[in-house]
Amino acid sequence: MRSLLFGLSVVTAVSAQQTAWGQCGGLDWKGATTCVSGYVCTLNNVSIKGFPNSTAPTAIATTSKSSSSTTFTTLTTTTTSSGSVPTGSGTGPGTTLQTGYYWIRAVADPNFHKYLQTKPIYLPGTAILDSYTTAGQFAIVDGQLVELLTPTSFLYANVIASTVSGATKLAVEFKTTKNTYGTFAWSGDALQWTVAGLSRPNASAWLVCEGQSLWVNLGSYGYMTPAGCVDQTIHYYNDKTANA
């Protein structure tokens, strides 16, 4: 199993050190983040644990990619809206799928093999479906849809509750804070979202609208689709690389 070397060095500090093989990081981890002498922290699924130097994986976080290392890359995206040209860049896990995470993509036209990601890439922003070359890597943890950025930083898919009566769709944005409206889950390989008090005909129904933005479809799949949108379901994919 491929693991990602977190690259924490052992330092002298007054704070407690984690024991051998103990957890030393991960989602919402508030415990020790350094290891005892001779051990390093590595990413294992969605937690980070201490492994002996002699058995730790050799992959390290770098800015270049080789066959024996896992790469965290910095990508830059430029978008145009109403004449403005905002730019954004962020650090992400690269183009090799990390253990415990999935690609998420549509499997039907007109967005066949368009992948879930953020706009701007690897930064808080709109959830979109776009090219496999900039696909995000995701896991569902305690009902949260989590995007991996680095071993210690993540984004969370937030569904935005509507204040409009008769709304047909809900926006999805990625933020550094957890979602407080509804729960994400897998049904087979399909991504679903549900929330108490809101009945949906199909919990797996999504919409892709202007700018490739992803929305929760509150209506029936393929029926009375909002103008400017298309119906989609989106599914996890766990090959080591995303593809077209």
C-alpha positions as CSV (number, residue, x, y, z in Angstrom):
1,M,0.0,0.0,0.0
2,R,1.4,3.4,-1.0
3,S,1.7,5.8,1.9
4,L,2.7,9.5,1.8
5,L,5.6,10.5,4.0
6,F,4.5,13.5,5.9
7,G,8.1,14.6,6.4
8,L,7.8,15.7,10.0
9,S,11.2,15.8,11.6
10,V,11.7,14.8,15.2
11,V,12.4,18.0,17.2
12,T,13.1,18.7,20.8
13,A,10.0,20.3,22.3
14,V,8.2,20.6,25.6
15,S,5.0,19.1,24.1
16,A,4.3,15.4,24.4
17,Q,5.5,13.1,21.6
18,Q,3.3,10.3,20.2
19,T,4.3,6.7,20.9
20,A,5.4,4.3,18.2
21,W,2.6,3.5,15.7
22,G,0.3,6.0,17.4
23,Q,-1.8,8.6,15.5
24,C,0.0,11.9,15.1
25,G,-2.2,13.9,12.7
26,G,-5.2,13.8,10.4
27,L,-8.7,15.3,10.3
28,D,-9.5,17.3,13.5
29,W,-6.5,15.7,15.2
30,K,-5.6,17.7,18.4
31,G,-3.1,15.3,19.9
32,A,0.7,15.0,19.6
33,T,2.1,15.7,16.2
34,T,5.7,14.6,16.7
35,C,7.0,11.1,17.1
36,V,9.5,9.5,19.4
37,S,13.1,9.1,18.2
38,G,13.5,6.9,15.2
39,Y,9.9,7.3,14.0
40,V,8.3,9.6,11.4
41,C,4.7,10.5,10.6
42,T,3.1,9.1,7.4
43,L,-0.4,9.5,5.9
44,N,-2.4,6.3,6.3
45,N,-5.9,6.6,4.9
46,V,-7.3,9.8,6.6
47,S,-5.1,9.6,9.8
48,I,-1.4,10.1,10.2
49,K,0.6,7.5,12.1
50,G,4.2,7.0,13.3
51,F,6.3,4.4,11.5
52,P,9.9,3.3,12.2
53,N,12.4,5.0,10.0
54,S,13.5,1.6,8.8
55,T,10.0,0.7,7.5
56,A,8.6,4.1,6.6
57,P,7.7,4.7,2.9
58,T,10.3,6.5,0.9
59,A,7.9,8.9,-0.8
60,I,8.3,12.5,0.3
61,A,6.4,15.7,-0.4
62,T,8.2,17.5,-3.2
63,T,7.5,19.9,-6.0
64,S,8.5,17.5,-8.7
65,K,7.4,14.0,-9.6
66,S,9.2,10.7,-10.1
67,S,8.2,7.1,-10.1
68,S,9.3,6.6,-6.5
69,S,7.9,9.7,-4.9
70,T,4.4,11.2,-4.2
71,T,4.1,14.7,-5.5
72,F,2.3,17.7,-4.1
73,T,2.0,20.1,-6.9
74,T,1.0,23.8,-7.1
75,L,-1.4,24.5,-9.9
76,T,-2.6,27.9,-11.1
77,T,-6.0,28.5,-12.7
78,T,-7.3,31.7,-14.4
79,T,-11.0,32.3,-14.8
80,T,-13.0,35.1,-16.4
81,S,-16.2,36.6,-15.1
82,S,-17.9,39.8,-16.1
83,G,-14.7,41.2,-17.6
84,S,-12.6,40.4,-14.5
85,V,-9.7,37.9,-14.5
86,P,-9.2,36.5,-11.0
87,T,-6.4,34.1,-10.5
88,G,-5.9,31.4,-7.8
89,S,-3.4,28.7,-6.9
90,G,-3.2,26.0,-4.3
91,T,-1.2,23.0,-3.3
92,G,-2.8,19.6,-4.0
93,P,-1.9,15.9,-3.9
94,G,-1.0,15.6,-7.6
95,T,-2.1,13.1,-10.2
96,T,-1.6,9.9,-8.4
97,L,-4.6,8.7,-6.2
98,Q,-3.7,8.7,-2.5
99,T,-4.8,5.8,-0.2
100,G,-8.3,6.2,1.1
101,Y,-9.4,8.7,-1.4
102,Y,-11.3,8.7,-4.7
103,W,-11.8,10.6,-7.9
104,I,-15.4,11.6,-8.5
105,R,-16.7,12.0,-12.0
106,A,-19.8,12.0,-14.2
107,V,-20.3,9.0,-16.5
108,A,-22.8,10.4,-19.0
109,D,-22.9,13.1,-21.7
110,P,-22.5,16.0,-21.9
111,N,-20.1,15.7,-18.9
112,F,-18.7,12.2,-19.5
113,H,-15.5,11.8,-17.4
114,K,-15.6,15.4,-16.1
115,Y,-14.2,15.3,-12.6
116,L,-15.1,17.0,-9.4
117,Q,-12.8,19.8,-8.3
118,T,-12.7,23.3,-7.0
119,K,-12.5,26.6,-8.8
120,P,-9.9,27.9,-8.2
121,I,-8.0,24.7,-8.1
122,Y,-7.2,23.4,-4.6
123,L,-8.6,26.5,-2.9
124,P,-12.0,27.3,-1.3
125,G,-14.5,28.0,-4.1
126,T,-17.2,26.7,-6.3
127,A,-17.6,22.9,-6.8
128,I,-17.3,22.2,-10.5
129,L,-16.9,19.3,-12.9
130,D,-14.0,19.8,-15.3
131,S,-10.9,18.2,-16.8
132,Y,-9.3,15.0,-15.5
133,T,-5.9,16.9,-15.4
134,T,-7.1,19.0,-12.4
135,A,-9.3,16.4,-10.7
136,G,-9.5,16.6,-6.9
137,Q,-9.2,13.6,-4.5
138,F,-12.1,13.0,-2.1
139,A,-13.2,10.9,0.9
140,I,-16.4,10.8,2.9
141,V,-15.7,11.1,6.6
142,D,-18.5,11.2,9.1
143,G,-20.9,12.4,6.5
144,Q,-18.5,15.1,5.3
145,L,-17.2,15.2,1.7
146,V,-13.6,16.0,2.2
147,E,-11.1,17.1,-0.5
148,L,-7.4,16.3,0.2
149,L,-5.0,19.2,-0.2
150,T,-2.0,18.1,1.9
151,P,-1.7,15.5,4.7
152,T,-2.8,18.1,7.2
153,S,-5.1,20.4,5.1
154,F,-8.5,19.7,3.6
155,L,-11.5,21.3,2.1
156,Y,-15.1,20.4,2.9
157,A,-18.1,20.4,0.5
158,N,-20.7,22.8,1.8
159,V,-24.3,22.7,0.5
160,I,-25.8,26.1,0.7
161,A,-29.4,26.2,2.0
162,S,-31.8,28.2,-0.1
163,T,-33.8,31.1,1.3
164,V,-36.0,31.1,-1.8
165,S,-39.4,29.4,-1.8
166,G,-39.7,26.8,-4.5
167,A,-36.0,26.5,-5.1
168,T,-35.1,23.7,-7.6
169,K,-31.4,23.5,-6.8
170,L,-28.8,24.1,-4.1
171,A,-25.3,25.5,-4.6
172,V,-22.2,23.5,-3.5
173,E,-19.0,25.2,-2.4
174,F,-15.8,24.0,-0.9
175,K,-14.7,25.7,2.3
176,T,-12.2,25.2,5.1
177,T,-15.1,24.7,7.5
178,K,-17.2,21.6,7.7
179,N,-20.7,21.4,6.1
180,T,-23.5,22.0,8.5
181,Y,-26.4,21.3,6.1
182,G,-27.0,17.7,5.3
183,T,-24.9,14.6,4.9
184,F,-22.9,13.0,2.1
185,A,-22.9,9.3,1.5
186,W,-22.1,6.6,-1.1
187,S,-24.9,4.5,-2.6
188,G,-22.9,1.9,-4.5
189,D,-20.4,4.2,-6.3
190,A,-22.9,7.1,-6.6
191,L,-22.5,10.2,-4.5
192,Q,-25.6,11.2,-2.5
193,W,-26.6,14.1,-0.4
194,T,-29.6,14.1,2.1
195,V,-30.8,16.4,4.8
196,A,-33.5,16.0,7.4
197,G,-36.8,17.7,6.6
198,L,-36.1,18.0,2.9
199,S,-37.5,15.2,0.6
200,R,-35.8,14.7,-2.7
201,P,-37.1,12.3,-5.4
202,N,-33.5,11.1,-6.1
203,A,-30.7,11.6,-3.5
204,S,-28.2,10.8,-6.3
205,A,-29.5,13.6,-8.6
206,W,-27.1,16.5,-9.4
207,L,-27.1,19.4,-11.8
208,V,-24.2,20.9,-13.8
209,C,-25.0,24.5,-14.7
210,E,-23.3,27.6,-16.0
211,G,-19.5,27.5,-15.7
212,Q,-19.6,23.7,-15.0
213,S,-20.8,24.5,-11.5
214,L,-22.2,21.5,-9.5
215,W,-25.6,21.8,-7.8
216,V,-27.9,19.6,-5.7
217,N,-31.0,18.7,-7.8
218,L,-34.1,19.1,-5.7
219,G,-36.3,17.8,-8.4
220,S,-36.7,14.6,-10.3
221,Y,-33.8,13.4,-12.5
222,G,-34.4,14.4,-16.1
223,Y,-37.7,16.1,-15.4
224,M,-38.2,19.9,-15.6
225,T,-34.5,20.5,-15.6
226,P,-33.7,24.1,-14.7
227,A,-32.7,26.3,-17.7
228,G,-29.0,26.3,-18.3
229,C,-28.4,23.1,-16.4
230,V,-28.1,19.4,-17.3
231,D,-28.9,16.4,-15.1
232,Q,-26.0,14.2,-13.9
233,T,-25.1,11.5,-11.4
234,I,-21.6,11.5,-10.2
235,H,-19.6,8.4,-9.1
236,Y,-16.3,7.5,-7.4
237,Y,-13.5,6.0,-9.4
238,N,-10.4,4.5,-7.8
239,D,-7.9,3.8,-10.5
240,K,-4.4,5.3,-9.6
241,T,-4.8,8.1,-12.2
242,A,-7.8,10.0,-13.5
243,N,-8.4,9.7,-17.2
244,A,-10.6,11.1,-20.0
